[in-house]
Amino acid sequence: MIERLDALEAEAARALEAARDESALEEARVRHLGRKSELTQILRGLKDLSAAERASVGARANRLRETLERFYEEARGRLEAAPAALARDVTLPGRCVPRGHEHLISQVLGEIHTIFLGMGFALAEGPDVEDDRHNFGALNMPEGHPARATTDTFYLRPDVLLRTHTSSVQIRVMESHKPPVRIICPGRAYRNEAVDATHHFEFHQLEGLYVDEDVSLADLKGTLDRFLKEFFGPETELRFSPSYFPFVEPGAQVEIRCFFCGGKGCSVCGPLSGGWLEVLGAGMVHPNVFRAVGYDPERWTGFAFAA
């Protein structure tokens, strides 16, 4: 019996060493260590042996099991290390790495950037953590303005906050660049909002700014008409309604005819909207904003919009 156990060790060692993939390794493990293997049958038959044989055969059989389990773990380790070793061989053909798709928000921002790039607008970015002046003061929102309330804004310190809009980027650009200025400012904004189907405390916003001599409301309407028709389709209807924003004067709310219901009224545009969707706020830059960044409001005019 001892001789047979020695032979089993040699056979099993050869089989485990010869395994070149996981399937072959598992087949060798089952044949030599499985429930129906010869070694398992010998261990189960120890009770039928004499006391002297049981002691010697049992000790050898248990040592063999431990040895074969060690051989199996070593063989498995070799197979797991093989891909890493192959990866170091620079003569092998390259492998195609699976890739995911671009995030939907990134796709939309990319499309918007392309449209405005074609109209001569550059891309501008700024910090998410902003100071009070750039986020509020320079945008004609004085102390006590409702937007400054802690119920609407995430303050990190009394004069430091998470920006509530990307309009702060416009201020930074105008402070560092002389007119003319023509930019869009996409990015995240943060407001202390209750989360529901149409609100979130973190959202993406797009702002645009154009400053030059003799910029008019007609320039604003023409720019947004082109953008909205390129983005939503050439049949898009839009309208401007008077509205108030502290950093523009006059201000306008920009709406498009609902493209889900065609203006009949639905769950998207709302039953009281008359079939219109509000998509932008816009207007002519307030003279106080120009004064805050050192622009002469008697010489320069401009428009701004935000979605």
KAZI-V634929 format. One record per helix or strand. SS is the DSSP state (@ for helix, = for strand). FROM is the first residue (numbers start at 1). TO is the last residue. If there is no record, write none. Layout:
ss:SS from:FROM to:TO
ss:SS from:FROM to:TO
This chain:
ss:@ from:2 to:18
ss:@ from:22 to:33
ss:@ from:38 to:48
ss:@ from:51 to:87
ss:@ from:104 to:117
ss:= from:122 to:123
ss:= from:129 to:131
ss:@ from:132 to:135
ss:@ from:137 to:139
ss:@ from:146 to:148
ss:= from:155 to:157
ss:= from:160 to:162
ss:@ from:167 to:176
ss:= from:181 to:190
ss:= from:202 to:212
ss:@ from:217 to:232
ss:= from:238 to:243
ss:= from:248 to:257
ss:= from:276 to:285
ss:@ from:287 to:293
ss:= from:301 to:306
